[in-house]
Amino acid sequence: MTTYSPPGEEHAAFTQWAVEQGIEMNGVEPARFPGRGLGMVATKKIEANEVMVSVPLSAMLTVDCIPPSFINLFNGISNHGLLAAFLTHGDTESLKKYTLWRATWPKRQDFEDGMPVLWPEKLRVSNSKHHVSPASTTSIALPPSASGLWNTFRKKKLVEEYKTKNQNILAQQEQRLQSAWKDVVAVFPDTDWEVYSYHWLIVNTRSFFYLMPGEDVPEDTNDAMALVPFADYFNHRDDAQCEVGFDGQKYTFQATKSYEKGEEIYMSYGPHSNDLLLVEYGFCPEENGSDVLYLDDIIFRDFTTAEKEELLFQQYYGDYQITIDSGPCFRTEVAASMKCMSRREWRNYIQGRGAAPNTIKVNNVIRDWIEVYTKEANFAINILQAVLKAETEDSTKSKIQALVGRWNQIKHLCDQTTLNLE
Ligand SMILES: C[S@@+](CC[C@H](N)C(=O)[O-])C[C@H]1O[C@@H](n2cnc3c(N)ncnc32)[C@H](O)[C@@H]1O
């Protein structure tokens, strides 16, 4: 049985406010869970298909709630940046409605502890333009998908850049934050960084995908966001048994299995890897069916420019994944096949006109690639353990321990995938 404790008075006051806003709760309430902050607990047995929470549009905080006079101050800003700007600089009268809700949110210190974007420089070295020290002089502590960098080798030049939105996560987040910061400071030069970045992270970690029915998905999906009171108590689980829907009038959260009284109810924030969850939400779950490692940088080291051009031409350039459940993806196998066949045999094979390559040979190539990742993990763990020994600050120690935990998960994923290749 899950252990949990009462959430505290401010949550009772907020729940009362939520009811007044037309938010309906059926057999759920907020509770405090060790290691996860607040979450949602079943207060009775819930049957499959029951709607547990519904939140009307009128209670949500969307960009349409922001007075046009405020929006017009900006000469273009992301919706994310605008929501954070409104929470920072909106007039007292417009913000009054949200007071009880805001009292339930995490504090800035919680973000400083959990969110790598606010961690000390030495722990968050990445290939971001916003870094102060050059990456080459410092060891990389974050996983490669977050930092875009490796300790044990240098990335090889690509024949063509491609979208690697999952392999460079921290730099992308920093870019979004810095760009919003620039836009807000242009209008409010005295903005306090601590206050603005706090609100930006509140929106980052608590917003829901929000698009009116029939509306086109914006170019940057990060712009389709809104804050949904009470529903923002749900913690994430990859295989959550909770169907989330929005019909233009209300958000609903429906059970897809029965829950016992006292069980925590999760929703899924999306099929995210642990590296993404670490950077965007500040945690790394023990179990995650969507966890994934990308071998792109490792694989590209092994190919000549001509081979990479061929992979590009045949549309097998990049996005080489391994996962616990499925092992190497087909694209990874295709890349490994290139190493085991003549060019003509390989072309025939991928075009469905020739025999498949020898599986043992293909697996040997993939095993070597995975070994490079394992070596990187061992290297990072050794560095982190040395840093941990020398560290005197408790708050930094716990961040280092979180990173060691993530690197151990990476090692496990590599080991398991290799084992399944036998
Ligand atoms: C939408 S909020 C959920 C409510 C939040 N736990 C709170 O205390 O207010 C998202 C945040 O909850 C935490 N969280 C969500 N799922 C988690 C999980 N499975 N394990 C640990 N923390 C989790 C992370 O800090 C994340 O940024």
The ligand as a Gaussian input file, in Angstrom:
#p B3LYP/6-31G(d) Opt

LIG

0 1
 C        2.208000      18.589000     -12.263000
 S        3.260000      18.566000     -10.900000
 C        2.583000      17.279000      -9.913000
 C        2.373000      17.718000      -8.478000
 C        3.632000      17.900000      -7.701000
 N        4.134000      16.620000      -7.227000
 C        3.485000      18.848000      -6.542000
 O        4.047000      18.579000      -5.473000
 O        2.836000      19.883000      -6.687000
 C        4.726000      17.898000     -11.627000
 C        5.878000      17.712000     -10.681000
 O        5.613000      16.639000      -9.789000
 C        6.779000      15.861000      -9.535000
 N        6.531000      14.499000     -10.025000
 C        5.612000      14.098000     -10.930000
 N        5.609000      12.770000     -11.087000
 C        6.581000      12.295000     -10.277000
 C        7.080000      10.992000      -9.998000
 N        6.582000       9.918000     -10.591000
 N        8.097000      10.878000      -9.101000
 C        8.622000      11.972000      -8.501000
 N        8.188000      13.240000      -8.729000
 C        7.168000      13.396000      -9.593000
 C        7.913000      16.541000     -10.281000
 O        8.537000      17.430000      -9.394000
 C        7.173000      17.323000     -11.366000
 O        7.895000      18.452000     -11.818000

